[in-house]
Amino acid sequence: MTAASERECRGGALSSGKCATLIPIGSACSPATGSATHIIDCAAGGACNSATGLCQAVGKTGDSCASVACGPFLSCFAGVCGTASKPSQSCRLSSDPKLNIPCELDNYCAVNTDGAGSCAPVQKAGFACNDSSDCAYGLYCSGASTAYRKQGKCLSPLADSSSCDSDYQCLSGFCTGNACVSPLAAGAACTRDSACQSGICDGSTCAAFCTEN
């Protein structure tokens, strides 16, 4: 089956408009244009090395990340893979990945106006937040406003038929007509990706997952 994007290929990669098997470690790969590394086409735990053109294992702590991505919970600091910060240690959120200093799992970066801050444990339901990333997994931040410097609260996602304003508030991930509803099956009319079970709204129709050749 043809596919428009890699998101349509469940457990595979997109090649010449069709779903293909992920590339094993040690085999030739093609890094994304303008990107040093391309993780999606390589098998789990691998990334495409832009210097060698081969899939290799993602970098460990202390490994160079000049031409290949770092492994889980590691980031690229000045060309070297490093560990994320622990609670109370410094962190940074930046649009430049090389400047990011992430926090360990189940922590978030409580930042100031220049994007720097310190790591803190993610917030439980009912606790204050500035963004959904401040909340524990499965929760979202409701009522926060950066424009008015107003904090919100971490809340559990809403069930179908609940009143909503945005997709992220719904357990289903789809809010329409100010109500949470289940995403639509392949072939249904859509206006955005979140409306579809596949996560792909192709033009104005929900696409189906493609199968591997």
C-alpha positions in Angstrom: 0.0 0.0 0.0 1.3 3.5 -0.8 1.8 6.0 2.0 2.0 9.7 2.2 4.3 9.9 5.3 6.2 7.7 7.7 3.5 8.1 10.3 1.2 5.9 8.2 3.7 3.0 8.3 3.1 1.1 11.5 6.5 -0.3 12.7 8.2 0.5 9.4 9.8 3.2 7.3 8.7 5.1 4.2 10.6 4.4 1.0 9.5 5.7 -2.5 6.0 6.2 -1.2 5.7 2.7 0.2 6.1 1.1 3.6 9.4 -0.8 4.0 11.3 -2.8 6.6 13.4 -0.8 9.0 17.2 -0.9 8.1 19.3 -3.1 10.4 22.4 -1.9 12.2 25.4 -2.0 9.9 23.4 -1.5 6.7 23.4 1.5 4.4 20.9 4.3 5.1 20.1 7.7 3.8 20.2 10.6 6.3 17.4 13.1 6.0 18.2 16.2 3.9 19.6 18.9 6.1 19.8 16.7 9.2 22.9 15.1 10.7 20.9 12.0 11.7 17.8 10.2 10.7 16.6 7.7 13.3 13.2 6.6 11.8 14.6 4.5 9.0 17.0 2.5 11.2 15.9 -0.5 13.4 15.2 0.1 17.1 18.2 1.4 18.9 19.9 2.6 15.8 20.4 5.9 13.9 21.8 6.8 10.5 25.4 8.0 10.7 25.7 10.9 8.3 29.5 10.4 8.0 29.5 6.7 7.2 26.1 6.4 5.6 25.4 3.3 7.8 22.9 2.6 10.6 24.7 2.3 13.9 23.7 2.0 17.5 22.7 5.4 19.0 25.4 7.1 21.1 26.1 6.3 24.8 27.3 8.8 27.4 30.6 10.2 26.3 30.1 9.2 22.6 30.4 11.7 19.8 27.1 13.0 18.5 28.5 15.0 15.6 27.1 12.6 13.0 24.8 10.2 14.9 22.0 10.7 17.5 22.3 10.0 21.2 20.4 7.2 23.0 17.3 7.5 25.2 17.5 10.1 28.0 20.7 11.5 26.6 21.3 14.8 24.8 24.0 16.2 22.6 26.1 18.7 24.5 28.9 20.4 22.5 29.2 17.3 20.3 29.2 14.7 23.1 26.3 12.6 24.4 25.5 13.4 28.0 23.0 12.5 30.7 19.9 14.5 31.6 19.9 16.6 34.8 18.6 15.3 38.1 16.1 17.2 40.3 17.4 20.6 41.4 20.2 20.5 38.8 20.3 23.1 35.9 18.3 22.6 32.7 17.5 24.5 29.6 14.8 24.5 26.9 16.0 25.8 23.5 14.9 25.7 19.9 18.5 24.7 19.2 18.9 21.0 20.2 22.6 21.5 20.9 21.7 24.0 23.7 19.0 21.8 25.3 19.8 20.4 28.8 16.9 18.0 29.5 15.7 16.6 32.8 15.6 13.0 33.8 12.4 11.0 33.3 9.5 12.1 35.5 11.0 15.5 35.9 10.4 18.8 34.0 12.4 22.0 33.5 11.0 24.8 35.6 12.3 27.6 33.4 12.7 31.4 33.6 12.2 33.9 30.8 15.5 32.9 29.0 14.7 29.2 28.9 17.1 28.2 31.7 16.0 26.8 35.0 16.2 23.8 37.3 14.7 20.3 37.2 11.8 19.4 39.4 9.5 16.3 39.8 6.5 16.4 37.4 3.3 17.6 39.1 0.5 15.3 40.2 -3.2 15.9 39.5 -4.4 19.1 41.2 -1.0 20.7 41.5 0.0 24.0 39.8 1.6 24.0 36.3 2.6 26.3 33.5 2.5 23.8 30.7 1.4 20.2 30.2 5.1 19.1 30.2 5.1 20.1 33.9 2.5 17.4 34.7 2.9 13.7 35.2 2.4 11.3 32.3 -1.3 11.2 31.2 -2.2 14.6 32.7 -2.6 17.9 31.0 -2.2 21.5 32.3 -5.6 23.3 32.4 -6.0 27.1 32.7 -2.4 28.3 32.4 -1.7 31.5 30.6 1.8 32.8 29.9 0.3 36.1 28.6 -1.3 36.8 32.0 1.4 34.9 34.0 -1.3 32.7 35.3 -0.7 29.1 36.5 -3.0 26.3 35.8 -3.6 22.9 37.4 -2.6 19.4 36.2 -5.8 17.4 35.4 -6.7 14.0 34.1 -7.9 13.9 30.4 -11.6 14.0 29.8 -13.8 11.1 28.8 -15.9 11.1 25.6 -18.9 13.4 25.7 -17.1 15.8 28.1 -17.0 19.5 27.3 -13.6 20.6 25.9 -11.8 23.4 24.1 -8.7 21.5 22.7 -7.7 18.0 21.6 -5.1 17.7 24.4 -7.8 17.8 27.0 -9.5 14.6 25.8 -8.5 11.1 26.6 -9.3 10.2 22.9 -7.1 13.1 21.7 -10.0 14.5 19.6 -12.2 17.5 20.6 -14.9 18.6 18.1 -18.0 20.7 18.6 -16.7 21.4 22.2 -17.0 17.7 23.1 -14.5 14.9 23.4 -15.3 12.1 20.9 -13.6 9.0 19.6 -11.4 9.4 16.5 -12.8 8.4 13.1 -12.2 5.3 11.1 -10.4 5.2 7.7 -12.5 6.8 5.0 -14.3 9.3 7.2 -14.2 13.0 6.4 -11.7 15.0 8.5 -10.1 18.4 8.8 -7.0 17.5 10.9 -4.9 14.5 11.9 -6.3 14.2 15.4 -9.7 13.4 14.0 -8.5 10.0 12.6 -7.7 6.7 14.3 -4.6 6.4 12.1 -3.5 10.0 13.1 -3.4 10.9 9.4 -5.9 13.2 7.7 -5.0 12.9 4.0 -6.5 16.0 2.4 -10.0 15.7 3.8 -10.3 11.9 4.4 -8.9 9.8 7.2 -6.2 7.5 5.9 -5.6 3.9 6.9 -2.4 2.5 8.3 -0.4 1.0 5.4 1.1 -2.5 5.7 4.6 -3.6 5.0 5.4 -4.8 1.5 
